[in-house]
Amino acid sequence: MHTVPSQGGRATVRYGSRGVCLISAVPNRGFKTTTSQPSADTLTVTFTSDDHRSTITATIEPGAKASVRETSF
C-alpha cells in the first residue's frame, strides 16, 4: 500500500499487476472527496474546498506512481 498526502487530504492505494485499487481517501477539514477510475490502471482522487482543489492521480502505466496537483482559486 502507498499513502499519498496532499493539502486536501490523503489517499491510500494499492498497486497491482492488473490495476490500482483505492484503499481509503481521507479528506482534511473543510474538503469533500470525489473519486473516479476511468480504467483499471488509473485512479483519481479529488479533494475540494471552497478555494482549493487537490487532485491525486495514481497509475501503473508505464510504472506504479502517483502525482499530486494542487490548485487554488
Protein Blocks (a to p, Z undefined) as FASTA:
>chain_A
ZZdddfkbccdddddfkbccdfbdcddehiacddddfbfkbccdddddfkbccdddddfb
fbdcdddddddZZ
